[in-house]
Amino acid sequence: MKFSRLAQGLISGLALLAAVGTAHAQTYPSRYITMVVPYAAGGPTDINARLLVPALSEALGQRVVVENRGGAGTTLGTSMVSHAAPDGYTLLFADLGLAVSHNIVRANYNAEKDFAPVAFVSASSLVLVVNPNLPVKTFAELIELAKKKPDQLQYASAGLGTPPHLAGLALTKATGAQMTHIAYKGSGLAVGDVVSGQVPLMFLGPSASASYVKTGKLRAIAITGKQRSPALPDVPTFRELGIDLGGIDAGTWWGIVAPAGTPPDVIAMLNKAANASLADPTVKENFAKFYLNAVGGTPEEFGAFLKSQQTYWADLLKGVSLEEK
């Protein structure tokens, strides 16, 4: 069979691309890998990443370095990764913000099209806590008070699009209670003001809230998830209370994504290393200390989950004004 010069050129070009891709996968990784955390150091996403990367480095045979790029509602670090070379050397340690940030602030990336899912890392419950001076002891009493005083009750968060903010939005949608969101630049300041009584309530992870609850500085009202947390066994789940929090019903989550166009062989290698790391006894032990549940699975499974999160939050945020966000 005879081929035209154009056809022969196309075939040669495809063969060359395949050879380059195979060669890249065979040599990857040949240098250190940057794991971008789109938050300042010390928060739950940063802690989660740093618990994982030692084992991930060992599994890959190359050092994985955490780089904190916080700011602009997580879009600063996220944008950096979306525009990085798709070679597997720049990754994003993503959380719920990846599914929603473009719905809240201007972003120069497409959360669905500009990233390739690598691995679902972990998930954690969120606890609704209130300052003890707030005259409520149960979830029913809190919602009753909120409905009596529309928009007068305030809830704090670590910033626009963060899990505590989104949990607050989901709560108001599920109950019809109207509360005002107060966005902080980080979880530390937000927690401090709830403990001092400047703001009456917020959502927090079990590891961050348990010590405050046990010392009486905060009161836990309800927790997300299918079952109660061992950190706060006396606190009922929202499901027990008959409340469906939709896309955040199970709590918040973390995972790894790469720039779109990263070679499939490299994605597969990263996914294998991530799953091996999540099975590491030291990682499991450290995750348990922070009440994190290791997830794992294939890139396709994580991609399907991301898609479901993007769809849910796009619908919920569609009718929410900037002030309400």
C-alpha positions in Angstrom: 0.0 0.0 0.0 1.4 3.4 -1.0 1.1 6.4 1.3 1.3 10.1 0.4 4.1 12.1 1.8 1.6 13.9 4.1 0.3 10.6 5.4 3.8 9.3 5.9 4.7 12.5 7.8 1.7 12.2 10.1 2.5 8.6 10.9 6.1 9.4 11.6 5.0 12.3 13.8 2.6 10.1 15.8 5.3 7.5 16.2 7.7 10.2 17.5 5.2 11.5 20.0 4.5 8.0 21.2 8.2 7.3 21.6 8.7 10.6 23.5 5.8 9.8 25.8 7.2 6.3 26.5 10.7 7.6 27.1 9.3 10.3 29.5 7.4 7.7 31.5 10.4 5.4 31.7 12.6 8.2 33.1 10.0 9.8 35.3 10.6 11.1 37.9 14.2 12.2 37.3 14.1 15.2 39.7 12.1 16.5 42.6 8.3 17.1 42.4 6.5 20.2 43.7 3.2 19.7 45.5 1.5 23.0 45.6 -0.9 23.6 48.5 -3.1 26.6 47.7 -3.2 27.8 51.4 -0.8 29.2 53.9 1.2 26.8 56.0 -0.5 25.2 59.1 -4.0 24.7 57.9 -5.8 21.4 57.4 -4.9 21.1 53.7 -1.2 21.8 54.4 -1.1 19.4 57.3 -2.8 16.7 55.2 -0.2 17.1 52.4 2.8 17.1 54.7 1.5 13.8 56.3 1.5 12.2 52.9 4.6 13.4 51.1 7.3 11.5 53.0 5.7 8.2 52.0 5.0 9.5 48.5 8.6 10.6 48.1 9.7 7.1 49.0 7.3 5.4 46.7 8.4 7.6 43.8 12.1 7.5 44.5 12.3 11.2 44.3 11.7 14.0 46.8 8.3 15.6 46.8 8.4 19.2 48.1 5.4 21.0 49.5 5.1 24.6 48.3 2.5 26.9 49.9 0.8 29.3 47.5 -2.1 30.7 49.4 -4.3 33.7 48.4 -7.2 34.8 46.2 -9.6 32.1 47.5 -7.2 29.3 46.6 -7.0 30.5 43.0 -3.4 31.7 43.2 -1.8 28.3 43.8 -4.4 26.6 41.7 -3.8 28.8 38.7 0.0 28.2 39.0 -0.5 24.5 38.6 -3.1 24.8 35.8 -0.5 26.7 33.8 2.5 24.5 34.7 4.1 22.1 32.2 2.1 18.9 32.0 5.1 16.7 32.9 4.2 15.4 36.4 6.7 17.7 38.2 4.1 20.2 39.4 1.0 18.9 41.2 -1.8 20.4 43.2 -2.9 19.1 46.6 -6.5 20.1 46.1 -9.5 20.3 48.4 -13.2 21.3 48.0 -12.0 24.7 46.8 -11.1 23.2 43.4 -14.7 22.4 42.7 -16.0 25.8 43.6 -13.4 28.6 43.4 -14.3 29.5 39.9 -17.9 30.0 40.9 -16.9 32.4 43.7 -14.0 34.5 42.4 -12.5 35.2 39.0 -10.1 32.5 38.0 -8.0 32.2 34.9 -8.4 28.5 34.7 -11.2 26.0 34.1 -11.4 23.7 37.1 -12.9 20.8 35.0 -10.8 21.1 31.8 -7.4 22.3 33.0 -6.6 19.5 35.5 -6.2 15.7 35.3 -7.2 13.7 38.4 -4.5 11.7 40.0 -5.7 10.3 43.3 -8.4 10.7 46.0 -6.3 11.1 49.2 -8.6 11.6 52.2 -11.8 12.8 53.7 -12.8 14.2 57.1 -16.0 15.2 58.9 -16.9 18.8 59.8 -18.2 19.8 63.2 -20.7 22.6 63.7 -19.5 24.4 66.8 -20.9 27.4 68.7 -19.5 29.7 71.4 -20.9 28.5 74.8 -22.4 31.9 75.5 -24.8 31.4 72.6 -28.1 30.3 74.3 -28.5 27.0 72.4 -27.5 23.4 73.3 -29.1 21.5 70.4 -29.3 21.8 66.7 -33.0 22.4 66.8 -32.5 25.3 69.3 -29.8 26.8 67.0 -32.1 26.7 63.9 -35.0 28.1 65.9 -32.8 31.0 67.1 -31.5 31.6 63.5 -35.1 31.8 62.1 -36.2 34.2 64.9 -33.3 36.5 64.0 -32.8 36.3 60.2 -29.3 37.2 59.1 -28.3 38.3 62.7 -26.5 35.1 63.5 -23.0 35.0 61.9 -20.8 32.1 61.0 -17.1 32.3 60.5 -14.9 30.6 57.8 -11.3 30.5 56.7 -12.3 32.4 53.6 -14.5 32.3 50.5 -15.0 28.9 49.0 -13.3 27.1 52.0 -15.1 24.0 53.4 -16.4 25.8 56.5 -18.0 28.5 54.2 -19.6 26.0 51.9 -20.9 23.9 54.8 -22.6 27.1 56.1 -24.2 27.7 52.8 -25.4 24.0 52.6 -26.8 24.4 56.1 -28.8 27.5 55.3 -30.1 25.8 52.2 -31.1 22.6 54.1 -32.8 24.4 56.9 -34.1 27.7 55.5 -32.3 29.6 58.3 -30.7 32.8 57.2 -27.2 33.5 58.6 -24.4 35.9 57.7 -21.1 34.7 56.5 -17.9 36.3 57.9 -14.8 35.3 55.8 -11.4 35.4 57.5 -7.9 35.1 56.0 -7.2 31.7 57.5 -8.7 29.3 60.0 -6.6 30.5 63.0 -8.2 33.9 63.1 -11.7 32.5 62.5 -11.4 30.0 65.3 -10.0 32.6 67.7 -13.0 34.9 67.2 -15.5 32.1 67.7 -13.7 31.0 70.9 -13.7 34.6 72.1 -17.4 35.1 71.1 -16.8 37.7 68.4 -18.6 35.4 66.0 -21.0 32.8 67.4 -20.4 29.7 65.3 -18.5 27.9 62.5 -17.7 24.5 61.0 -14.4 22.9 62.0 -12.7 19.6 61.5 -12.7 17.1 64.4 -9.0 17.5 65.1 -9.3 21.3 65.4 -12.5 21.3 67.4 -12.1 18.4 69.8 -9.8 20.1 72.3 -11.9 23.2 72.4 -15.1 21.2 73.0 -13.5 19.0 75.7 -12.3 22.1 77.6 -15.6 23.8 77.3 -14.4 26.7 75.0 -16.7 25.6 72.2 -19.9 23.6 72.1 -20.4 20.9 69.4 -23.9 20.8 67.9 -23.7 18.3 65.0 -21.2 16.6 62.7 -21.2 15.6 59.1 -20.7 12.0 57.9 -22.4 8.6 58.0 -21.5 7.9 61.6 -20.3 9.8 64.7 -16.7 10.7 65.1 -14.5 8.9 67.7 -13.2 12.4 68.5 -16.7 13.5 69.6 -18.8 10.4 70.2 -21.6 12.3 71.9 -22.2 14.6 69.0 -25.0 13.5 66.6 -24.6 13.5 62.9 -26.7 15.7 60.6 -28.1 12.5 59.1 -29.4 11.5 62.6 -31.0 14.9 62.8 -32.7 14.4 59.4 -30.6 17.1 57.7 -29.2 16.5 54.2 -26.2 18.8 53.6 -25.9 17.7 49.9 -22.4 17.9 48.5 -20.8 18.3 51.9 -22.9 15.7 53.7 -19.9 13.4 54.1 -17.6 16.2 55.1 -14.6 17.7 53.3 -12.0 16.0 51.2 -8.5 16.2 49.6 -6.9 14.8 46.5 -4.1 15.3 44.0 -4.5 16.6 40.5 -2.0 17.4 37.7 -2.1 19.9 34.8 -4.3 18.6 31.9 -2.2 16.9 29.3 0.0 15.1 31.7 1.0 11.7 30.1 -1.3 8.9 31.2 1.7 6.7 32.1 2.9 9.4 34.5 -0.6 9.8 36.0 -0.7 6.0 36.5 2.7 6.1 38.2 1.6 8.9 40.5 -1.6 7.1 41.4 0.2 3.9 42.2 2.6 5.8 44.5 -0.3 7.6 46.2 -2.2 4.4 46.9 0.9 2.8 48.2 1.5 5.8 50.5 -2.1 5.6 51.8 -1.5 2.0 52.7 1.7 2.8 54.6 1.2 2.1 58.4 2.9 5.4 59.4 0.6 7.4 57.1 -2.4 5.6 58.4 -1.3 6.2 62.0 -0.7 9.9 61.4 -4.0 10.3 59.5 -5.8 8.7 62.4 -4.4 11.3 64.8 -6.1 14.0 62.7 -9.3 12.0 62.2 -8.6 11.8 58.4 -10.0 8.8 56.5 -7.7 7.5 53.7 -9.6 7.0 50.4 -7.4 6.0 47.5 -8.7 4.5 44.2 -8.2 5.1 40.5 -7.8 8.4 38.7 -11.1 7.7 37.0 -12.9 7.2 40.3 -11.5 10.5 41.7 -12.4 12.2 38.4 -16.0 11.1 38.7 -16.2 12.4 42.2 -14.7 15.7 41.2 -17.3 16.0 38.5 -20.2 15.3 40.9 -18.8 18.0 43.3 -18.5 20.6 40.5 -22.0 19.9 39.4 -23.5 20.1 42.9 -21.8 23.3 43.9 -22.3 25.1 40.6 -26.1 24.6 41.1 -26.1 25.6 44.7 -24.0 28.8 44.1 -25.8 29.8 41.0 -28.4 31.9 42.9 -26.1 33.1 45.6 -25.1 36.8 45.5 -21.5 37.9 46.1 -22.5 39.4 49.5 -24.0 36.0 50.5 -21.0 34.2 49.4 
